Amino acid sequence: MFRLVRYFSLTSLISIVAAAAALGFFYRQNAVRSLVEMGESNNEALSVVLANSLWPGLDPYLSAAEAMPADQLKNLSGRTALAAELAGLVGGLSVAKVKVYDLRGRTVFSSEARQIGEDKSSNAGFLGAREGRVLSELTHRNQFSAFEGIIENRDLLSTYLPVRRTPGGPVVAVFEVYDDVTPFLARIEQAQQRVVLVVVGVLCLLYGVLFVIVQHADRVIRRQYRQRELAEIALREAHGTLERRVAERTAELALANGGLEMEIAERRIADQRVTHMAHHDVLTGLPNRTLLTDRVDQAIARAHRSGKKVAVLFLDLDRFKNVNDSLGHSVGDQLLQAVAKRLTACLREEDTAARLGGDEFIVSLPDVADSAEAAYVAARILAELAKPFSVLGHQLPAEASIGIALCPDDGDSAHTLMRNADTAMYHAKESGRANYQFFSAHMNERVSRRLTTETNLRRALEHGEFTLHYQPLIELASGRIDGAEALVRWPQPDQRLVAPGEFIPVAEETGLIVPLGEWVLREACRQAQAWQALQPGLRIAVNLSARQFRQKNLVSMIEQALGDTGLAPHLLELELTEGMLMHHADETVRTLSQLDEMGVRLAIDDFGTGYSSLSYLKRFPIHTLKIDRSFMQDLSSGSDDAAIVTAIIALARSLNLQVTAEGVETDAQVVALRKLSCDLAQGFHFARPMPAAEFAQRLAEVVAV
């Protein structure tokens, strides 16, 4: 219970003490300030009197002191007389000491002779007085040398005063007057004590009157508190009785409804489970296509009202099939779960991440301001997925390709946005994987053109519409045809030839390059064998794609093609790029060794534009280096290209490798290559790729000659 008297007494006593102390402090401060001001005024008046009285003797004294060194001022004549005259003037006053400083701050006179010659030039009081101001300082000294001798425990007011020859004239010296104010301070302290006692007495009287009033009020409050406490006890008892009756009735109702509630809860859980399974992916727990479509449609409706955009990100893991094939589906499933968690952590609460199936995910970003915001999220997802995942002791990568479509720019429905984001995702894969691409209208055209190309490509394979053209390989030393490179062409009904750059990438992506490459190899071997009658020893060069080279049955397929056509293995040269040799080095060495043992020649195509690693020239059984056409353009001008070609040929010579130059188009290039002792060359300077019949005719003409 609150004790009014106790808190009043404590608070009042503290207030009385604080008020008395504060009043005494402020009284003393004001009294001391008044004392200092009065002392300054007295000392200022005294300095005028002293200056006027002492000036006849002080003026020549100062003039003489001006020319004397500080250490000789004590011996200055007239000091004793000046001291005696000063003592007579201040006799009976409270002045304890007087000093005189010249304008350089030297003590030229002091009633205490040993202080003559001291330097006061940096003293704040001296500096102020020299500028014409009066400055004072109140200090307490335990011992002090005064006119009448050593005095102890004194309060002194020291005042720095400017001395002028005439009123308003320039300052010619500075007086320092020490005034003994000890008696005045003692009277101030006595007055302070009396004031404090009077204040304390008045406050105590007031406290007594208020105490009686507060004591009566405290008794009234206590009585009211006891009455309220009794009322609360009665109320609690009534409330307890009511609670018991309610509890008994509630228990009866709970017992009756328990079974019903349990049944409802079980049914609700079952409904929630069914609803969740219908709208979520079983493996990752993410929303499925149905729920995502609904949320995207809702986001589009909100975007129409708010004027903002909706972004849809279609995400596909790069090379996820390798994980399933090499480590099993259980590892792949756990990797997908880990990807789902990391993907969700990159998103806002209002965003949605869904799994469509396999390694495909879709992210919905509602209420985005512009494409930059969607790009930021995509970049963040790529950065997070680039960090390895630890799955069952394996450190697995999970890089992804992302396609982005925006509403309303790229579509006005969930279906359209997801389809266009899917198209952009494939463009991201074609752009090197592990990146994101925004959808654009030309992508649809490109996809449509790609699908058309793929369909026509399958038909062409089924109906044998492809043909081979052959470009001669010329021996530079003799000028004779040493062999030919087989190049696939696709004739059209309008006599147009589809460029390899249009259909070879589609064939690579769809896997059609495998049957196409096998047909090219067999047809090239068959044709080369037929030409042996015209020029025995004529070699045929065939390009292998990366997908062909990774075939498990590549060696057996080549062996069978040679056996079926009757072509000697040493007349077949397989061309591979540097990039193909860099992956799966152990398998590459094994495959190349088997081909070498068979007798097939191996060439590195476009040498100098890829990795250009010299280590594989030592590890792999390579027979020929083909210098890329990009180094031919400035070959004859002594440029960097010439230096590179020279280095490649020298390297090949040291390793006993044959060198073929591609893209030769001018006489100057031929002359330069002959000077460098290059073995073979091919290019438009000699002949463009030609059909088999035209190549056979050229061989026949050479034989006839």
C-alpha positions in Angstrom: 0.0 0.0 0.0 1.2 3.5 -0.8 2.7 5.3 2.4 1.9 8.9 1.9 3.6 10.2 5.1 6.8 8.2 4.4 7.3 9.5 0.9 6.3 13.1 1.8 8.8 13.1 4.7 11.6 11.7 2.5 10.9 14.0 -0.4 10.5 17.1 1.9 13.8 16.5 3.7 15.7 16.1 0.4 14.1 19.2 -1.0 15.0 21.3 2.2 18.6 20.2 2.0 18.9 20.8 -1.7 17.2 24.3 -1.4 19.5 25.3 1.4 22.6 24.1 -0.4 21.6 25.8 -3.7 20.7 29.1 -2.0 24.0 29.1 0.0 25.9 28.4 -3.2 24.3 31.1 -5.2 24.6 33.6 -2.4 28.3 32.9 -2.1 28.8 33.1 -5.9 27.1 36.5 -6.1 28.9 37.8 -3.1 32.3 36.8 -4.4 31.5 38.3 -7.8 30.5 41.5 -6.2 33.7 41.4 -4.1 35.8 40.9 -7.3 34.1 43.8 -9.1 34.5 46.1 -6.1 38.1 45.1 -5.7 38.8 45.7 -9.4 37.2 49.2 -9.1 39.2 50.0 -5.9 42.5 48.7 -7.5 41.8 50.7 -10.7 41.3 53.8 -8.6 44.4 53.0 -6.5 46.5 52.4 -9.7 45.6 55.9 -10.8 46.6 57.4 -7.5 49.9 55.3 -7.4 50.7 56.3 -11.0 50.1 60.0 -10.3 52.1 59.9 -7.1 55.0 57.7 -8.3 55.2 59.1 -11.8 58.0 61.6 -11.2 60.3 58.8 -9.9 58.6 55.9 -12.0 59.0 57.5 -15.4 62.9 57.8 -15.3 62.9 54.4 -13.7 61.0 52.8 -16.5 63.2 54.6 -19.1 66.3 53.3 -17.4 64.9 49.8 -17.2 64.1 49.8 -20.9 67.7 49.6 -21.9 68.9 47.1 -19.2 69.0 43.3 -19.5 66.6 41.4 -17.3 69.3 39.9 -15.1 70.5 43.4 -14.1 67.1 45.0 -13.3 67.6 44.2 -9.6 70.6 46.5 -9.5 68.7 49.4 -11.1 69.2 52.7 -9.1 66.2 54.3 -7.6 64.5 50.9 -6.8 64.9 51.3 -3.1 63.6 54.9 -3.1 60.6 53.9 -5.2 59.9 50.9 -2.9 59.9 53.2 0.2 57.7 55.7 -1.5 55.2 53.0 -2.5 55.2 51.5 1.0 54.3 54.9 2.3 51.4 55.3 -0.1 49.8 51.9 0.5 50.3 52.0 4.3 47.1 51.2 6.1 45.5 49.8 3.0 44.7 46.1 2.2 47.3 46.1 -0.6 49.8 43.2 0.0 52.1 43.6 -3.0 52.6 45.8 -6.1 54.4 44.9 -9.3 55.3 47.0 -12.4 55.8 45.4 -15.9 57.2 47.0 -18.9 55.5 46.5 -22.3 57.8 43.5 -23.0 56.3 41.7 -20.0 59.5 42.0 -17.8 59.0 42.6 -14.1 60.9 45.9 -13.7 59.7 46.6 -10.1 58.2 44.5 -7.3 57.8 45.1 -3.6 59.4 41.6 -3.4 62.9 42.3 -4.9 63.6 38.7 -5.9 60.8 38.7 -8.5 62.3 41.6 -10.4 63.4 40.4 -13.9 60.7 37.6 -14.3 59.1 37.3 -17.7 55.3 37.6 -17.8 54.9 38.2 -21.5 52.7 35.1 -21.9 50.5 35.8 -18.9 46.8 36.4 -19.9 46.3 39.1 -17.3 49.4 41.0 -18.5 48.4 40.7 -22.2 44.9 42.0 -21.4 46.2 44.9 -19.4 48.7 45.8 -22.2 45.7 46.0 -24.5 44.0 48.5 -22.1 41.7 46.1 -20.2 41.5 45.4 -16.4 41.7 41.7 -15.5 41.5 40.2 -12.0 41.9 36.8 -10.5 40.9 35.6 -6.9 43.2 32.9 -5.5 44.1 31.4 -2.1 47.7 31.3 -1.1 49.1 29.2 1.8 52.1 31.6 2.0 52.6 35.0 0.4 55.4 37.6 0.6 53.7 41.0 1.3 54.8 44.5 2.4 54.7 43.5 6.0 56.5 40.2 5.4 55.3 36.6 5.0 51.6 36.1 5.5 49.8 32.7 5.5 46.4 31.4 4.4 45.2 34.4 2.6 42.7 35.0 -0.2 44.2 37.5 -2.6 42.7 39.4 -5.5 45.4 40.1 -8.1 44.5 42.9 -10.6 46.4 43.7 -13.8 46.0 47.5 -14.6 47.2 49.5 -17.6 49.3 52.6 -16.8 49.0 55.7 -19.1 50.8 59.0 -19.0 47.6 60.8 -19.8 44.0 59.8 -19.7 43.1 58.0 -22.9 46.8 57.9 -23.9 48.8 54.8 -24.9 49.6 52.1 -22.2 53.2 52.6 -21.1 53.4 50.0 -18.3 51.3 47.5 -16.4 50.6 47.5 -12.6 49.8 44.3 -10.8 48.2 45.0 -7.4 47.6 42.2 -4.9 44.7 43.0 -2.6 44.2 41.0 0.6 40.4 40.2 0.7 40.6 37.4 3.4 38.4 39.4 5.9 35.8 40.1 3.3 35.5 36.4 2.3 35.3 35.4 6.0 32.3 37.8 6.4 30.7 36.4 3.2 30.9 32.9 4.6 29.4 34.0 7.9 26.6 35.7 6.1 26.1 32.6 3.9 25.8 30.4 7.0 23.1 32.7 8.5 21.2 32.7 5.3 21.2 28.9 5.1 20.1 28.7 8.7 17.2 31.1 8.2 16.1 29.2 5.0 16.3 25.9 6.8 14.3 27.2 9.7 11.5 28.6 7.4 11.4 25.4 5.4 11.2 23.2 8.6 8.3 25.3 9.8 6.5 24.9 6.5 7.3 21.2 6.6 5.7 20.8 10.1 2.5 22.5 8.9 2.3 20.3 5.8 3.2 17.2 7.7 0.0 17.5 9.9 -2.1 17.9 6.7 -0.5 15.0 4.9 -0.8 12.8 8.0 -4.5 13.4 8.1 -4.8 12.6 4.4 -2.8 9.4 4.8 -5.3 8.1 7.4 -8.2 8.8 5.1 -6.4 7.0 2.2 -5.7 4.0 4.4 -9.3 3.7 5.4 -10.5 3.9 1.8 -7.9 1.3 0.8 -9.1 -1.2 3.4 -12.7 -0.8 2.3 -11.7 -1.4 -1.4 -9.7 -4.5 -0.4 -12.7 -6.0 1.4 -14.9 -5.3 -1.7 -12.4 -7.0 -4.0 -12.2 -10.1 -1.8 -16.0 -10.4 -2.0 -15.9 -9.9 -5.7 -13.2 -12.6 -6.2 -15.3 -15.1 -4.2 -18.3 -14.4 -6.4 -16.2 -14.6 -9.5 -14.7 -17.9 -8.4 -18.2 -19.4 -7.8 -19.2 -18.3 -11.3 -16.1 -19.8 -12.8 -16.6 -23.1 -11.2 -20.2 -23.3 -12.5 -19.1 -22.3 -16.0 -16.2 -24.8 -15.9 -18.6 -27.6 -15.0 -21.0 -26.7 -17.8 -18.1 -26.3 -20.3 -16.8 -29.8 -19.4 -20.2 -31.3 -20.1 -20.3 -29.5 -23.5 -16.7 -30.5 -24.3 -17.5 -34.1 -23.5 -20.5 -34.0 -25.8 -18.7 -32.2 -28.7 -15.3 -34.0 -28.4 -16.2 -36.7 -30.9 -17.7 -34.2 -33.3 -14.7 -31.9 -33.2 -12.3 -34.8 -33.7 -14.2 -36.0 -36.8 -14.2 -32.4 -38.2 -10.5 -32.0 -37.5 -9.7 -35.3 -39.3 -11.8 -34.3 -42.2 -10.2 -30.8 -42.4 -6.7 -32.3 -42.4 -7.7 -34.8 -45.1 -9.2 -31.9 -47.2 -6.1 -29.8 -46.7 -3.8 -32.7 -47.6 -5.8 -33.4 -50.8 -5.9 -29.7 -51.6 -2.1 -29.4 -51.0 -1.3 -32.4 -53.1 -3.5 -31.0 -55.9 -1.7 -27.7 -56.0 1.9 -28.6 -54.9 4.8 -30.7 -56.1 5.2 -33.9 -54.1 9.0 -33.9 -54.2 9.9 -30.3 -53.3 6.6 -29.0 -51.8 6.6 -26.1 -54.2 3.4 -25.0 -55.9 2.7 -26.9 -59.1 1.6 -25.6 -62.5 -2.1 -25.3 -61.5 -1.4 -23.1 -58.4 1.2 -21.1 -60.2 -1.1 -20.4 -63.1 -3.8 -19.2 -60.7 -1.3 -16.9 -58.9 0.1 -15.5 -62.1 -3.4 -14.7 -63.4 -4.2 -12.9 -60.1 -1.0 -11.0 -60.3 -1.8 -9.9 -63.9 -5.2 -8.7 -62.8 -3.6 -6.6 -60.0 -1.0 -5.3 -62.4 -3.7 -4.0 -64.7 -5.1 -1.9 -61.8 -1.8 -0.7 -60.4 0.0 -0.1 -63.7 3.0 -2.3 -62.7 4.4 -5.4 -64.4 4.5 -9.1 -63.7 7.7 -11.1 -64.4 7.8 -14.8 -65.1 11.2 -16.6 -64.9 11.5 -20.0 -66.5 14.4 -21.9 -65.0 16.0 -25.1 -66.2 19.0 -26.7 -64.5 22.0 -27.2 -66.8 23.2 -30.7 -67.3 21.0 -32.1 -64.6 20.7 -35.4 -66.6 24.3 -36.1 -65.9 23.6 -36.2 -62.2 20.8 -38.7 -62.6 22.8 -40.8 -65.0 26.0 -40.9 -63.0 24.8 -40.8 -59.4 21.3 -42.1 -59.5 17.8 -40.6 -59.2 17.9 -40.5 -55.3 20.8 -38.1 -55.5 19.0 -36.1 -58.2 15.9 -35.9 -56.1 17.7 -34.5 -53.1 19.5 -32.0 -55.3 16.2 -30.8 -56.6 14.9 -30.4 -53.0 18.0 -28.4 -52.1 17.6 -26.2 -55.3 14.0 -25.5 -54.3 15.0 -24.4 -50.8 17.8 -22.1 -52.1 15.5 -20.8 -54.8 12.8 -19.9 -52.3 15.3 -18.1 -50.1 16.1 -15.7 -53.0 12.5 -14.5 -53.3 10.2 -12.1 -51.5 7.2 -13.2 -49.5 4.8 -12.3 -52.3 6.8 -14.1 -55.0 6.1 -17.7 -56.0 8.5 -20.5 -57.0 7.0 -23.5 -58.6 8.2 -26.8 -60.0 6.8 -28.0 -63.3 8.5 -31.3 -63.3 12.0 -32.8 -64.0 14.5 -30.0 -63.5 12.2 -27.1 -64.6 11.1 -24.4 -62.2 9.1 -21.2 -62.7 9.2 -18.1 -60.6 6.5 -15.5 -60.5 7.4 -11.9 -59.5 4.3 -9.8 -59.1 4.3 -6.0 -58.9 7.8 -5.3 -60.4 8.6 -1.8 -61.6 10.6 -2.7 -64.7 12.8 -5.3 -66.3 15.8 -4.3 -64.2 14.1 -5.6 -61.1 13.4 -9.0 -62.7 17.1 -9.1 -64.0 18.3 -8.4 -60.4 16.3 -11.4 -59.1 17.5 -13.6 -61.9 21.2 -12.7 -61.3 20.7 -13.4 -57.6 19.3 -16.8 -58.3 22.1 -17.6 -60.7 24.7 -16.5 -58.1 23.1 -18.7 -55.4 22.7 -21.8 -57.6 26.3 -21.4 -58.7 27.5 -22.3 -55.2 28.0 -26.1 -54.9 25.4 -28.2 -53.2 26.4 -30.9 -50.7 24.3 -34.0 -51.4 25.1 -37.4 -49.8 28.8 -36.6 -49.7 28.9 -35.2 -53.2 29.6 -31.5 -54.1 27.2 -31.0 -57.0 26.8 -28.0 -59.3 23.3 -26.8 -60.1 23.8 -23.9 -62.6 20.7 -22.9 -64.5 19.5 -21.1 -67.6 16.7 -18.6 -67.1 14.3 -17.1 -69.5 12.3 -14.0 -68.5 8.9 -12.7 -69.8 7.1 -9.6 -68.7 3.4 -8.7 -68.6 2.0 -6.9 -70.5 5.0 -6.6 -72.9 5.4 -10.3 -73.6 1.8 -11.6 -72.9 -1.4 -11.0 -71.0 -2.0 -14.5 -69.6 -0.2 -17.0 -67.5 0.0 -19.5 -70.3 1.5 -17.0 -72.8 4.0 -15.7 -70.3 5.2 -19.2 -69.3 5.5 -20.2 -73.0 7.5 -17.1 -73.9 9.7 -17.4 -70.8 10.4 -21.0 -71.9 11.4 -19.8 -75.3 13.8 -17.2 -73.7 15.2 -20.0 -71.5 16.2 -22.0 -74.6 17.9 -18.9 -76.0 19.8 -18.6 -72.7 21.0 -22.2 -73.1 22.1 -21.5 -76.7 24.0 -18.4 -75.4 26.3 -20.5 -73.3 24.1 -21.6 -70.3 24.3 -20.3 -66.8 22.8 -16.9 -67.8 19.4 -15.2 -68.2 17.7 -13.9 -71.3 14.7 -11.7 -71.8 12.0 -12.8 -74.3 11.8 -10.9 -77.6 9.5 -11.3 -80.6 12.3 -12.6 -82.8 12.8 -15.5 -80.5 9.4 -16.9 -81.5 10.4 -16.6 -85.1 13.7 -18.3 -84.3 12.0 -21.1 -82.4 9.5 -21.5 -85.3 12.3 -21.6 -87.8 14.2 -24.1 -85.6 11.2 -26.4 -85.4 10.8 -26.2 -89.2 14.5 -26.9 -89.7 14.3 -29.9 -87.3 11.3 -31.3 -89.1 12.8 -30.9 -92.5 16.1 -32.3 -91.2 14.4 -35.5 -90.1 12.7 -35.8 -93.4 16.0 -35.2 -95.3 17.7 -37.9 -93.3 14.9 -40.4 -94.0 14.8 -39.6 -97.8 18.6 -39.2 -98.3 18.5 -35.6 -99.4 22.0 -34.7 -98.2 25.0 -34.6 -100.5 28.8 -34.1 -100.0 31.0 -31.5 -101.5 34.8 -31.9 -101.5 37.5 -29.3 -101.2 40.9 -30.3 -102.5 43.9 -30.5 -100.1 46.9 -29.2 -102.2 50.5 -30.2 -101.5 52.3 -26.9 -101.6 55.7 -28.2 -102.7 54.4 -30.0 -105.8 51.0 -28.4 -106.4 49.3 -31.8 -106.7 46.1 -32.9 -105.0 47.0 -34.8 -101.8 43.4 -35.3 -100.6 40.0 -33.8 -100.0 37.9 -32.6 -97.1 34.3 -33.9 -97.2 31.7 -31.1 -96.4 28.0 -31.9 -96.0 25.5 -29.9 -98.1 21.7 -29.8 -98.1 20.2 -29.1 -101.5 16.7 -27.6 -101.7 14.0 -28.0 -104.4 14.8 -24.4 -105.6 18.5 -25.5 -106.2 19.5 -23.5 -103.1 22.0 -25.1 -100.7 21.2 -24.7 -97.0 24.4 -23.4 -95.3 25.8 -25.8 -92.7 25.6 -23.1 -90.1 21.8 -23.2 -90.3 21.2 -26.9 -89.8 24.3 -28.3 -88.1 23.6 -26.6 -84.7 20.0 -28.0 -84.8 21.3 -31.4 -85.6 23.8 -31.2 -82.7 21.0 -30.1 -80.3 18.5 -32.7 -81.3 21.0 -35.5 -81.6 20.4 -35.9 -85.4 24.1 -35.2 -85.9 24.8 -38.8 -84.9 23.0 -40.5 -87.9 24.0 -37.6 -90.2 27.6 -37.9 -89.2 27.6 -41.6 -89.7 26.2 -41.1 -93.2 28.8 -38.5 -94.0 31.6 -40.8 -92.8 30.3 -43.8 -94.8 29.7 -41.7 -98.0 33.1 -40.0 -97.8 34.9 -43.4 -97.3 32.9 -44.9 -100.2 33.8 -42.0 -102.5 37.4 -41.9 -101.5 37.7 -45.6 -102.2 36.2 -45.1 -105.7 38.8 -42.3 -106.4 41.7 -44.6 -105.6 41.5 -45.8 -109.2 42.2 -42.3 -110.4 44.8 -41.4 -107.8 46.0 -44.1 -105.4 46.7 -42.9 -101.9 44.2 -40.0 -102.1 43.2 -39.2 -98.5 39.7 -38.1 -97.3 39.2 -35.7 -94.3 36.0 -35.9 -92.3 34.9 -33.6 -89.4 33.7 -35.1 -86.2 31.2 -33.2 -84.0 31.5 -33.2 -80.2 28.3 -35.3 -79.9 29.7 -37.9 -82.3 33.0 -38.0 -80.5 31.2 -38.9 -77.2 29.4 -41.9 -78.8 30.2 -45.1 -77.0 30.3 -47.0 -80.3 32.4 -44.4 -82.2 35.4 -46.7 -82.8 33.4 -49.7 -83.8 31.3 -47.5 -86.2 34.4 -46.2 -87.9 35.9 -49.6 -88.1 32.7 -51.0 -89.7 32.5 -48.1 -92.2 36.1 -48.7 -93.3 35.4 -52.4 -93.6 32.2 -51.9 -95.6 33.7 -49.5 -98.1 37.1 -51.1 -98.3 39.0 -47.9 -97.6 42.4 -48.3 -96.0 42.4 -46.7 -92.5 45.5 -44.5 -93.2 43.6 -42.8 -96.0 40.9 -41.5 -93.5 41.7 -38.4 -91.5 39.3 -37.4 -88.7 39.3 -33.7 -87.8 38.5 -32.7 -84.2 38.4 -29.2 -82.5 40.6 -28.3 -79.6 37.5 -27.9 -77.3 36.5 -31.6 -77.9 39.9 -32.8 -76.6 39.7 -30.8 -73.4 36.7 -32.7 -71.9 36.9 -36.1 -70.2 40.7 -36.4 -70.9 41.0 -40.0 -69.9 38.2 -41.1 -72.2 39.6 -38.9 -75.0 43.0 -40.5 -74.7 41.5 -44.0 -74.8 39.3 -43.3 -77.9 42.2 -41.5 -79.8 44.6 -44.4 -79.0 42.1 -46.9 -80.4 41.8 -45.0 -83.6 45.5 -44.5 -83.9 46.1 -48.3 -83.4 43.5 -48.8 -86.1 45.7 -46.7 -88.4 43.3 -43.7 -88.8 44.9 -40.3 -89.0 43.9 -37.6 -86.5 43.9 -33.8 -87.1 43.2 -30.8 -84.9 41.0 -28.4 -86.8 41.1 -24.6 -86.4 44.3 -24.9 -84.4 45.2 -21.7 -82.5 41.7 -20.4 -81.9 40.7 -22.7 -79.0 42.5 -23.7 -75.8 45.8 -24.2 -77.7 47.1 -26.4 -74.9 50.5 -27.9 -75.8 50.0 -30.7 -73.3 47.5 -32.6 -75.5 49.9 -32.5 -78.4 52.2 -34.7 -76.2 49.4 -36.9 -74.7 47.2 -37.4 -77.8 48.3 -39.3 -80.9 47.8 -36.3 -83.3 49.1 -36.4 -86.9 48.1 -33.1 -88.4 47.6 -29.5 -87.3 45.2 -27.4 -89.4 45.9 -23.6 -89.0 42.7 -21.7 -88.8 41.7 -19.4 -91.7 41.7 -16.3 -89.3 45.5 -16.3 -89.4 45.7 -16.2 -93.3 44.4 -12.7 -94.0 47.6 -10.7 -93.0 50.1 -13.6 -93.5 52.1 -11.9 -96.2 52.4 -8.5 -94.5 54.7 -9.6 -91.7 52.1 -9.0 -89.0 51.4 -10.9 -85.8 49.5 -13.5 -87.9 52.7 -14.3 -89.7 54.5 -14.8 -86.4 51.8 -17.1 -85.1 51.8 -19.2 -88.3 55.6 -19.4 -88.2 55.4 -20.6 -84.6 52.7 -23.2 -85.3 54.7 -24.7 -88.3 57.9 -24.7 -86.2 56.1 -26.5 -83.4 54.6 -29.0 -85.8 58.0 -29.7 -87.3 59.6 -30.4 -83.9 56.8 -32.8 -83.1 56.8 -34.5 -86.6 53.3 -33.3 -87.3 51.9 -32.4 -90.7 50.6 -28.8 -91.2 47.6 -27.8 -93.3 46.7 -24.1 -93.8 42.9 -23.4 -94.2 41.3 -20.4 -96.0 44.1 -19.7 -98.5 42.8 -17.2 -101.0 45.7 -15.2 -102.6 49.0 -15.9 -104.4 50.8 -13.9 -101.7 49.6 -16.3 -99.0 50.7 -19.3 -101.1 54.2 -17.8 -101.5 54.4 -17.0 -97.8 53.3 -20.6 -96.8 55.8 -22.2 -99.2 58.6 -20.0 -97.6 57.5 -21.3 -94.2 57.6 -24.9 -95.5 53.9 -25.5 -94.8 52.9 -29.0 -96.1 49.3 -28.6 -97.3 46.8 -25.9 -98.0 43.1 -25.5 -99.0 41.0 -22.6 -99.8 39.2 -20.6 -102.6 42.6 -19.8 -104.2 42.8 -23.5 -105.3 39.1 -24.5 -105.5 35.8 -24.1 -103.7 34.1 -27.2 -102.3 32.6 -29.1 -105.3 30.3 -32.1 -106.0 31.9 -35.5 -106.3 31.6 -35.6 -110.1 33.4 -32.3 -110.5 36.1 -33.4 -108.2 36.5 -36.7 -110.1 36.8 -34.7 -113.3 39.6 -32.6 -111.8 41.4 -35.7 -110.7 41.1 -37.1 -114.2 42.5 -33.9 -115.7 45.5 -34.0 -113.4 46.2 -37.7 -114.2 45.9 -36.9 -118.0 48.4 -34.2 -117.6 
